Amino acid sequence: MLLSITPEQALDLIASPRQILKDRIVPAQFPYIPDSPYKPGYDWLFSYERRIAAFLEKWLKPFRYELIGENGILCEALSNAFFHGHGKDPDKPIIVRVIVGEQGLIVQVKDTGRGFDVRTVYNQFRNQKKYYSKAGNGIRLMAQSSSFGVLHDPTGTNFILVHLFDNTMEKLASYSGVIKPA
């Protein structure tokens, strides 16, 4: 579900947030994986998404395949940071942070690119207009999720995934308003 809240409001939702992981991912520093099912140049993603899934297993094991793999929200966020944010430059770092609180968990993926106009993209999605320049899978997957709330900071360089432990996604929806197609 796409959320229209601020990153600060997301932190408030999970209550008493504390950072438990900060990774600096530089795709060029990952080893080549000859049997990776991903496109050439995305070997790092194959390796990293499995590592982050193992780290998140304690909290998010039932949602593993909604997070990683071909249709995974987290996979899309990492891929978007690399492709759109960094223009496939394998030397640019992607920052991943995991923040846990009493009520939930947040995963942030931040790139160093120029970002995108979040309001325009969300509005185009809402109005079922073309909102992407290449494929558009990420926003659609994020909006369809019933387990996670997703937002981007206003700069469009920071993806934020929110999961509430009691699975009350209605709480997220009522708190913020959800961005849905018309």
N, C-alpha and C positions, 0 to 999 in steps of 0.2 A: 504494500500500500504506500503510495506517495503521500508524504505528509507536508503540510504547510505550517511548520513550526520552526523556530530558530534552533540552532545548535545548543544554546543555553537552556531552552525549554526541554530539549531532549535529555540533557544532563539532569534537570530537575525531576523529570519523570522516573529516572532509574533510582533516585534517592541516594544520597551519600556516595557520589562517584569517586572511584580511585583508579588510576591507570595501573594495569597489571602487565602490559606488554607494549613495547614500542620497537617496531622493526623498521630498519632502513633497507629497502630492497633496491639493489642495483642489478637489473637484469643481466648485464654483461658479466657479472661475477658468479652467475650460476653455471654449473657445468652443462655441457651439451648432453642431451638424452636422446639417443638414436631411436628408441622405440616410443617416444612421446606421441600420443594421439593428436597433439595440437599442431597447428601450422608452424612451419619453420620460423624461428625467431621467438617463439612463445614457450620454449622448453622451460624457462624460468618459472612460468606460470603453472605449468604442470607440477613442478617441484614445490613451489611455494604454497599453492592452494592446499596441498595435502598436509604440509607442515602446519598451516594455520588451522586447518580442520582438526588436526590431532590436538592442538592447543585448546581449541574451543569445545572439544568433545564433552568435557565435564558439564557444560551448560547447554550445548546445542546439538548433541548427538542425533536426536530424532529428525533434525532438520538438515543433516549433512548434505543431502542431494539437492536441497533447495539453495544451498550456499555455494557448492562447488560443482565442477563438471560443466558439461556443455550448456546447460540451462541454469547455472548457478548465479545467484545475485552477486555474491562476493567475487566470483570469477569475472563477471561482467564489469564490476567496478574496477578491478585490477587491470583488466584488459583495456577498459576505456582510459584509465590513467596513462597507460603505456602508449596506446594508439592515438587517442585524441589529445591528451594532455602533453605528451612528450614526442609526438610525431614518430614513434617507434625508435627513439634514441635510447639504446640500451645502457648508456652511461648516466642517464638522469635517474635520480633516486625517487622512489615511491615510498611514502611513509605510511605504515599501518600501525594504528593504536587500538588497543582493546581496553575498554573502561568498564568496570563492573560496579554495580551498586546494590543496594538492598532489594530493589524492585526489578532490576533488569541489567542488560548488558548493551554496550554500544561498540561497534567496530567502525573505525574511521579509516578511509583510504584517501590520502592527500597527494596530489601531484604538484609539480612546479610549473605547469603550463600556464597559458593566459586565461584559462577557464572558459565558461560559456554563460550565456544569458539565461539563467535558471528560470526566471519568471516567464520569459518568452517560450522556452521549450516546454515548460509545464502547461502553459496556456494553450499552446498548439496541440499538445497531447490531449488536454481536456476537450478541446474543440475538434478532435479527430482530424487534424490537419497534419501535413508533413512536418515533422519536428526534428528530423535527423538529417545528417549529411551523408551517412554511409549505410548503416543497417538499421539502427533503432531498436535492437533487441533489448538493451539494458533497461530503458524506461518502461517498456511493456512488461518485462519480467518483474521489475520492482513494483509496478502498480498492481500486478496480479497476485502478489504475495499475500497470504492470509496469516503468515507467521511473523512477518517482519514489517516494521515501518521504515521508510527510507526518505531521506531528505538530502539536499545539497546546501552548502552554505551559499550566501549570495554571490560569492566570487565564481562559483562553479568549479572550484578546484578541490573541494573537500566533500566526499561522499560519506554519509553517516547512516549506518544501519542500526536500528533500535529493536531490541527484543525484550518484552516484559516477561518475567518468569511465570506469572500466573496466566499467560497467554490471553490477556484481556485486550485484544486488539481494538475492541469497541472503545476502550478507554482512550487509546491513541486517537481513534477517529473522532470521538466526541471532544477531546481536548484541543484538537488542532484543526479539524476539517481535513478531509481526505480529497486528494485530487483524483478525479475519475473522468473517463471520457463522457462526453455529453450524451 
